[in-house]
């Protein structure tokens, strides 16, 4: 999307400024996350405001959003002007819940690893981390979880 007074940048310049490879920029474009215009030469030119979209994509991926979720969030941006800081702030509020979920998950994992490594039992019928409540015992003998026969749940 091109707005008035939004200068165009080459793909190389955008890659350099954003720290994202040109191939990734082309991929994001095929997924509809960013858009370019073509110069008379046929080369891609990106509106400068695309840099903020790319930063959003990169950080959203780090938080754990899928590209589909990112696309849905980006679709909520205004279409009548270059998104402002306030527009981006509204969008990033969704991240807080996701970050808190990830923190809680990592804390559970950290506690579980301490207990598991400290215990040293490596027992599939007692391990609360890999096999809580021995839910794998009902599927039969052997390392079914590790061979892919049993889902990791």
N, C-alpha and C positions, 0 to 999 in steps of 0.2 A: 504494500500500500504506500503510495507516494503522496506526501503532503507538500504544500507550498512552503518555501523557505526551509526545506529539509535537504541539504546538499547530498549529492550522490558520491559514493566511494567505490573504488575498485574492490574486487574480491580479495586481492592481495593485501590491500590496506585494511580491510575488515578483518582478515585473518590475523594480521599483525597486531592490530589494536585489541582484538578480542582474545587472542591466544588460542583460537580454534582453527584447526586445519581447514584449508579451502575445500577439501573433500567432504568434511563434516558440514560445512556451510551449504554445499550443493545438496547433501542428504537432507538437511533441515528444510531446504527449499522444496525438495520433492515431497516431503511430508506436510507441507503447507505451514510450517512454523515461522518461516521468514519468506520474504518476497523480494525479487529483484526486478529491475527494468533492463532492457537491452539497449546498449549504445548503438549508434549507427554501424559500428564495427561488429556488432553481435556479441560483444563482451558484456558480462553481467556487471551491473552497477547497483549497489545497495544504498538505500536511504540511510543517512547517518543515524537516524533513530533505531535502526536495526541493531546497533551495538547493544542497546539496552535489552532488546528482545533476546539477543544471544546470551547476555549475562544471566537473564532470567532462566533461560533454558538450561544453561550449565549448572546453576545453583539448584534449580528444581530437580535436575537429575541427581545431584549429590544428596538431596534430601530424600530421594527415593521415588519421586513421581515418574510415571511412565511417559513416553512421548505422547500417548493418547490423552493422558491427563493434562499434560502441559499444553497441548493443542486446545483442549477445552477451556483452560484458563486464559490462554492468549486470545481466544475468540471473544472473551468478555471485555477486551480493551475497546476504547472508543474508536469509532471509524471516521469521525469528523475532524479530528485534530491529532497531532503528535501526542502520544500519551504523556501525561505529566507525572511528576513524582508522586502526587496523591493517587493517580490512577494505579501506579505500580504498587503503592503501599496497600491499597485495597486488595489487590490481587495476591500479594504475599501474605496476607493474614491467614490464608488457608494453610500456609506452611506450618504455622505454630502447632496445630494439632498433630500434624505428621511428625514434626520434630520431637514432640513430647512422647508420641508412640514409640519412636525409634529409641529415645533415651531409656524408656521403661523396658523395652525389649533387650537393649544392651545391658542394662542393670541386671535383668533376670539371667542373661547369659553369663555375665561376670560372676554372679553368685553361684550359678550352676557349675561353672568351670572350676571355681575355687573348691567347691564341695567335691566334685568328681576327681579332680587332680589330687586333692588332699586325701581323699578316701583311698584311692589307688586300687579299688576292687576290680575295675574294668568288667564288672558283671552285667550281662545283658538282662538278667532278671531282677537286679536291684538298682541299676543306674537310673537316677531320677532325670538326668539330662537327656540321654539317648533313648530311654525306654521307660518313661514314667508309668508306674502302676503295672509294669510288665505287659503292656498292651500288645507287644510283639509276640508274647508267648502263645497267644491263641491262633497264630497263623502257622504254627509248626516249628520244627527244629531247624537249626542252621541260621546262617547270617542273611536272612531274607531282606532285611532293610538295606544292607550294604550291597547286595547284588541287584537291587531294584525291584524285587518281587513284592516288597512291602512299601507302601508310601511312608514318607517321613512324618506325616501328620503334623 
